[in-house]
Amino acid sequence: MLPKPFRFPLLHARQHVAEFIKDLKRTHSCGALTAEAVGQEVILFGWVQNRRDHGGAVFIDLRDREGLTQVVFEQDVDKALQDLAHELRLEYCIGIRGVVKSRGGNVNPKLKTGAIEVHASQLQIFNRSEPVPFPLEDKIDTAEEKRLAHRYLDLRRAPLQRTLMARSKMNLVTRTLMGESGFLELETPYLVKYTPGGARNFLVPSRLSAGKFYALAESPQLFKQLFMVAGFDKYFQIVKCFRDEDLRIDRQPEFTQIDVEMSFVTQDDVFAQIEKLVAALWKEVLGVQLTLPFPRMKFADSMRDYGNDKPDLRFGMKHVELTALVAEHKGCGIPMWASFAEEKAGQIVKAMVVPASANFSRTEADKLEDFVKGMGSKGLARAKVDETGNWTQSPLAKTVTPEARTAINAAVGAKAGDLILFQFGREAQVHTVMANLRIHLGKKLGLIPEIGPKNANDPASWNLLWVVDPPLFEYDEDTKTWAAAHHAFTRPHDECVQYLETDPGKVLCYRYDLVLNGFEIAGGSIRLHDPAVQARVFKAMGISAEEAEEKFGFLLQALRYGAPPHGGIALGMDRLAFLLTGAESLRDVIPFPKTQKGTDLMTDAPGSVLDKQLQELHIASRAPAAAADKKE
């Protein structure tokens, strides 16, 4: 039972903070009260979202992270209370005590609390607020830079609070499911030894070891493998990782991943566990029941049909590779294709069809050419198919042989009115251009559904796919050497081990990515735990035994002490939260993000340090520093 209302004056805020916090405890959140609470006396804490002065009565919307409640300060209740209520302004932090009453016919259907209002009998102003630099509303057009500079205010807005609350729920679901599945949550160090290769590391100078540096871990990869060597069997961690890379809209210098490693498992075992986790996240956060198991696609098929290893399968427009056909037809009579008269390694011809229903004009087709040139392509060959199967609106039509034209139309499935788009040349470039062109056309033609409140609960909105069996190595044209496509500790397929010395490009491996609606949300591999095969992999990469020991000595040594077969995966928590919540930006799912320049506008990080601090670290800066930054 609540204590009786305090009768002393209410104007002195400092005097009554203790009573409201100590004796008058919050009874409900601002999003909890419904018609069932009518007649109850309640205590609410929060911030003033809106204020309306209707003659004698003062109305406010009181906000906390759970929602809004309308509070009424009636004119004839208490003069001191009314005077204090007239002082209220936006974002004042207050506590109120009052009775829940029905709003009668003035129900606000947009609010969970829209059927009631609280008639206040007591008010406490905990803290007044200066006018805020931008409105704290759901939809605002304030520049992101201004919002990031006052991130603590931006985070009061309901969309961001809902997003971060959903992210908190994702953490809880992950920990619960992984714990119930026998996984141990173990920590790995952030300060690690720098190892060359992979992403660029942030370096941290050591004060105690002059001239030496730690690196901030870009992932727990080596340490989680050591947990398997140590016999912990099943490990997971929700962990921060760090990469000093050029930033994009979907990349941050520090990011979070759900990191997993398992012993005595096959690729299928890893998939089954991660599918359970992803299904639990969608069920608990969105109420969506995903269909298990997720489908699989070979890496080679993904590259051939979609040009990348993260295809969005919610729409069609597959690519068709024509390299063999063009070679069979001796270049098809097209001068630009003469070099394809014989199939050449690393050179391909691809096509894609824009259906007649798109009604593309010549001007719109020209804009597509500008689009691909922006990706480094020399142009976009194209041909429109007429009623008889001939090509029009294309320089290719003048020289293409009738037989080749008929064969190409059949291969790509082109019909009257369709527009065929061609790319040819270096394989990697063609794949990249065609993959991006497909997505561009998918958006332009409205083929890619945007996920929002109306369809987020539809399982069909979420297309999940495992991409499997990629090559272990990729060839570096500049250095003329083979490099690990992922990392050197990925297990090759048993039947491919024979090609390690003779044809590394044929070696497929147990690496896998989980793709959602065209986004890679997880990636991992079965690890290479056999020292003999590991040595052959290093040799294929041109890495000597001495160099391997220098770079990875502690891991290689650990693998020699009875390392179990093991594998794992990492899921990008930031991207998962971004997709699950429908946030507008990746920065909206990170409480205190950095800008695309890697800066924190709120704290002004990174900042300068004193010369004295640099001297203690035994390093010197060659960058000019403001005189004020050097002062003690």
C-alpha positions, 0 to 999 in steps of 0.5 A: 500500500502506498504511503499517504501523499506528502503535505509539505510544499512541492516547490523545492525540488532538492528537498523532495528527491529523497522522498520520491526515490527512497519512499515513493517507488515507481509502480509502473512504466510509462507504457504499462497502464491500460484500462484495467488499471483505472482507479489505481494510484500509481507512481511514474518516473520519466521525461516530459515528451509534450506539454499542453496548457488547456486553460487551467489544466496542464497536460503532459505526455510522460515518457520512459523507455517503455512508452508514453502516459498522459498525465493531467494536472487539474486546476482545482487539486492543489495550487502549489501543484498547479504552479509547479506543473506550469513550470514544466518544459520539454525533457524535464525529468520528473516523478508524479503520483496520481490516480489512473482514470479513463479517457472516455471517448478520447481514446488515443488508438496509437498508444498502448496507454491511450485508454487512460490518463493519470490525474496527478496529486503530486509532482517532483522535478528531479532535473530541469532541462535546457532547450534541446538542440533538436526535437526528440521525436520518432521522425526527424530530419536533423543532420546525423552529425548533430545527433551524434554530437548529442548522442545521449539525447538522440538515444532518448528517441523511441526508435533507437530505444526500441532498437537497442532493447531488441539488441539486448534481447538478442544477447539474452536469447543467444546466451540462453540458447548457447548455454542450454546447448552446452557452450561455455562463454569464455573470454579472449584477450583484446591486447594481442600480438600483431600478425601480418595479413588480414585486416589492418590492426589498431596498434597499442604502444607498450609502456613497459616494453619500450618500442613494442606494440600490442594489436587490438584483436580483429577477431578471437580466431586463434584463441578460440582454436586454442580453447579447442586444443585445451579441451573446452569442446564448445565455446561462444562469446559475444565479443568486440573486435577491432579493424583499422580499415577505411570505413563505409556506411556499414562498417565500424572500427569496432564491431561485435560478433557472436563467436562460436567454436566446436570440437569433434564436429562436421560442417553439418553440425555447425550448421545445425547449431547456428540454424537453431540460434538464428531461428530462436532470434527470429522467433523471440525478437520478431515472432517469426518461425523460420523453416529449417534447415536453410538451403545450401548453394555451392560457391561456384554456382553462386558466382556463376548465377549471381556474380558474388557469394552473397546472392539475394534470392528474393528475385530472379534475373540470374546471370548466364555465362556464355564463354563456352558458347562464344568460343564454340561460335568462334567469337560470334562474328563480333570483333570485341569477342574475337579474343574469346574464340578460344576459352582463356583462363580468367576471361569470361562472357556473361549476360543478363536479361531485362524483361520487356515488362520493364519498358526500358527506353534507350535513355534508360539503357544509356544510364545503365552504361554510365552505372557500370562505368562507375565500377570500372567497366569499359561499357555495357554491350546490349541488344534488344530482341524483336518479334523475330528474334533479331537484335535491335538498338545495338552495334552488336546486331551488325556483325553477330552471326545468325546462328550465334544470335539464335544460340544466345537468345536461347541460352539466356531465355530472351523473348520479344521486347527483352533487353540483353545486357553483356559484360566480358573480360577479366573474370573478377571484374565481370562478376563484380559489375554484373552482381552490382548491376543485378542489384541495381536493376532489382531495386529500380524495377521494384523486384526487391521487397523492402522489409517493414512493419507490414511484412517483417513478420512474414517468413517469406521476407527472410531468405537465408542461405548457406554458401558452401565449398569455395576455393581455398586459395585465390590467385594474386595477379600482381605477385603471381602467388596463391593466397588463402581466400579466408585464412590458412587454417581452413580444412581442404576437401579430402579429395582436393588435397592431391592438388595442393602442389600441382593445381591449387586453384582446384582445391575446395575447402570447408568454408561457409557463409550464411547469407540473408537477403543478400547480406553476409551475416556469418562466416566460418570454417572447419579448421585444418588440424593436421600438421602435415596437411597444414605444411603443404598448404603453407608451401602452396602459398609460398610460406616457408616453415620458418616464416610460418613459425614466425607468424603463427608459431604458438598456434602451430605448436598447440596443434601438435599436442593432440588438437581435436578436429574442430570448426566454428563460425562468427555471426555479425551482431551489428548486422543481425540487429540492423536487419532484425530491427529494420534500422535505417543505418548500422549506426542506429544499432550501435549505442555510441558509433563512430562516423565514416571518418572514424571519429566520435563527435560526442567525445571528440575522439580521437584526440591529441595527447601530451608530449609527456605521455608519448615520452612515457611510451617511448614513441614520438609523433610526426603529426603537427599538434596544437600548442594547447594539446601539448600543455600540461 
